[in-house]
Amino acid sequence: MSAISDARVALVFGTDTGNTEEVGEKICEQFAQAAVAVEMVNIVDIDSQFFSGYDLIIMGIPTWDFGGIQEDWEEREDIISDAELSGKQLALYGLGDQLGYGDYFLDAMGWLHERVLNVGATMIGYWPTEGYDFEASLGCSEDKSYFFGLAIDDDQQFEQTDDRIGRWVAQICQEFEAAAAA
């Protein structure tokens, strides 16, 4: 399968305040505009077998306070460690506050990235760090040139969220099709 419009796509999120779910809904809307249907589901509602039916999996996670992992993801870590993600393309998005927690910006996305790589996922959707102002992050490359997924800061840069989502979804579509055609 090389066309993303033929792919089975899931978006899995965890949230306490609803913000990660809201960003997920915006991502799904952008995919719908590209004629791609996405099943959106909360991490608390799935098991490790859930992923087997999908070609592309998108995961959303917020970072709490000083690098904390959102509770539902942390409590359900075994769902990731028990999943078989070899051959699956996977993209991440993370929410954080780069001003209030600039030393821990998107650390939870880094936590999740490490876990999905350990079970064989093929990552797409890395995102440039340009335009962000943070001190440190486990959610980006060692040289701080890219995040391990889409970086959303609705606290400090809410006016950029919709544009970033639109550009990231277009990037995901291109990367998915390029990888599938290779």
N, C-alpha and C positions, 0 to 999 in steps of 0.2 A: 504494500500500500504506500503510495507516494503522495496522494492528495490529503491534506489535513481535513478536508470536508468529509472524507470517508472514514476518518479515525474516530475511535471511541475515546472520549476525553472526560476525565473526572477532575473536579477541583475539591480538595479536602482541606478543611480549615479548622482551626480551634480559636475560640474567642471568649473573652469575659465581658467586654463592654459592647460588643457588636461591631466594632470598627473593622476587624479583619473579615468578618462576614460581609459587611458593606462593600469593602474593596473587592472581595470575591465576586459579589453580584455585578459590580462594574466591569470586572474582567470577563465574566460570562456574557454580559451585554456586548462587549467589544467582539468577542468570538462569534456571537450570533450575527453581528453585522457582516462577518466574514463567512457566513453560512456554515458555522461550526457549532454543533450542539454540545453543551457541556453539562454533565451531571454534577451538581454541587451538593456536598454532604459534609456534615460535621464529623470530626474525628471520633466523637463519642458514639457515633452510630454505625461504625464499620468494624470489621475484623481483618486479619492479615490476608485473607483470601479475596477480599474486595478488589484488590489491584489487578488480579489476573484477567479481568474482563476489559482492560483498558490499554490503549496504545500510548496515550499521553496522560500523565498525571501531574497536576499542578497542586502544590501544597502551600498553604498560607499560615504563617505563625507570627504572633507579636512578641516583642521582647519587653519584659516587665522590669521596671526599676533598674537595678544594678545588674543587668544581664540575665534576669530570671526567665525561665522557660514557662510558657503559658501552661497552666495546670493540667488541662485536658491532654495536651501533647505529652507532658511529662508522665502522667499516670498511664498513658496508653503507648509508651515507648516500645513495648513488646510487639505491638502491631507492625511497627516498622522493622524491628530486628527479626521478626518471623516472616516477613513478606519476601516473596521471590520477585525481585525487580529487574533481573537480568533481561536485557532486550527491551526494556521499557524506557521511553524517553520521559524525563521528569524535569519540571521547572518549579522554582520556589519564588514566593514573594514574602516579604517580611515588613512588619510595621515597627516603628520605633520613634524616639524623640532624640534628635541629634544635639539639641541645645541642652536639655535637662539631663541627658544621660549620654553625653558625647564620648565617654570612655567605654561604653557598653553598647553602642548603636548597632542594632540588629544581631546581637550575640546569639539569640535564639535561632536565627536563620542559619548561623554557622553550626550550631548544635545539630540541627536537622540535616543540613548538608552532609555532615560527617556520617550520620547514620544511614542516609539513603545511598551514599557511595559504598558503604560497607556491605550492602546487600545487592550491589550490582547495577544500580540505576545509571543510565546514560544522561548526563546533565546537559540541558540547553537553557537559554534564557539568562545567561550571566549579564550583568548590568553595570555600566561604567559608574565610577564614584564621582566623576566630574559634576559639579553643581551641588555637592553636599559638603557640610562643614562639621566634621566629627574628629575626635582625637584617636579613638581606637575602636576596632570591631573584630569579633570572631567571625562575622558574616561577610568578610571580604578577603581578597587575596593578600598574601604577605606583603606585597609591594603597594597595597592599597589602590590598585588601578581598577579593580572591578569587584562588585558584590556577587555573591553566589546566587543571586536572583534579583527580582525587582525590589528596590528599596523605596518604601513609602514612609513619609513623615508628615502625617496629617496634622500634627501639632504645630510645626514650624513652616511647612511648605505645602499646605493644603491646596493652594491655588495651582500647584503643578501636578497634582495627583491624576486628574483625568487625562492630561496630555501624556504623562509617563505611562499610564496604563495603555493608552492607544498605541503608543510607539512600541511598548513591550509585547503586546499581543501580536502586532505585525511582525516583530522580530521572531517570536515563537513560531508563528506560521511558517516563515521562511526557513528557520533552522530545522523544524520538524520535516518539512518537505525535502530539504537538502540532504538530511541524514537518511531519510527513507529512500531517496533516489540513489544514494551512494552504494 
